[in-house]
Amino acid sequence: MDTLVQYGFTDRVDGLFSSFAPTAGTLPARVIRADRGRVLLARPQGLLHLDGDGGLVTGDWVGVRDDGGSPAVVCALPRWSTLQRKRAFDPSSQAQVLGANIDLVGVVVPLDRPLSTNRLERTLVAACDSGAVPIVILTKADLSTRFDDVVAETIARVRGVEVLTTSAEAADGLEELRGRIGTGQTLALLGPSGAGKSSLINALTGEDRQDTGAVRAGDGRGRHTTTARELVPLGDGAVVMDTPGLRGFALWDAEDGLSEVFGDVEALFPDCRFRDCAHDREPGCAVHAAIGSGLLEERRWLSYRKMERELASLHRRQSVAEQRRRTTSSHRPPRDAGMGKDDRNRPADDR
């Protein structure tokens, strides 16, 4: 089981496997990479490539039939966390699962470029909604010209979320981050291209496991050196998930995460004069009173409203799609409609 232990196998996973997997000829395995219809699995005997992912994502725990025939995935164990977003540029409102069975989501913020507060808040909403614990990882501390100011601003923006400062180049903050990832835990790194995710993993492992690339001097953006989500073991059962850089992060069913990140905003709602206050121009609105007094930053309120409207629009499209699906299903003619019993039993070429 040494290979599996390196990829996060614990008593918790063993209990799930015992409860949900067939016993005869079935062994536990973990998806360490899913890419273009193929999956790379870690199993007790070592690594295994299989075709046909069946909806599996990086981080999934599965049962693999290994009874002397061709190995095959026969079941997927229940996920205890799911990191997902709405598919980019997809009007049909489909979810894209980025990873599963993650214990920590590290929101990576590079210090060599201006802080994007709206992006940070949006990613934190998805991280909080995933079921994992969010942390913020500041990278490239050695390149920052406003180190103290940016760190202080980030801490103020994330409101209680743990913030770690690192530099892969100078090897600063690595021990603290490494100690934060417990044995058997998986940390997923989320951030834009060029944020230093792969460099950070290389520094944690002490070897060049992941490809890295230079960033453009004009805007700090990097090319996508990481092309698929992949689990990288750190040597004692702790695991890091590297991910491609994300240009945007459209939310998917993230109301719980929105409430967690913007709890200070939603705490104002009961103090409005009217129970159905739309927080627009109504008299006695506690939100606008807080903005006027400086208690609530207007930018933060606008960020909340934008994500709230985005989720409401998503649910409207989901409802329309579901209604359309039900209507289509109810009007679909039965298979073999209009045929007599004898017709249905004859080969198609004879009809």
Beta strands, then each sheet from edge to edge (+ up, - down):
strand 1: 26-35
strand 2: 38-43
strand 3: 46-51
strand 4: 61-65
strand 5: 72-76
strand 6: 82-86
strand 7: 95-100
strand 8: 104-110
strand 9: 133-139
strand 10: 162-165
strand 11: 186-190
strand 12: 230-233
strand 13: 239-242
sheet 1: 3+ 2- 1+ 4- 5+
sheet 2: 6+ 7-
sheet 3: 10+ 9+ 8+ 11+ 13+ 12-
end
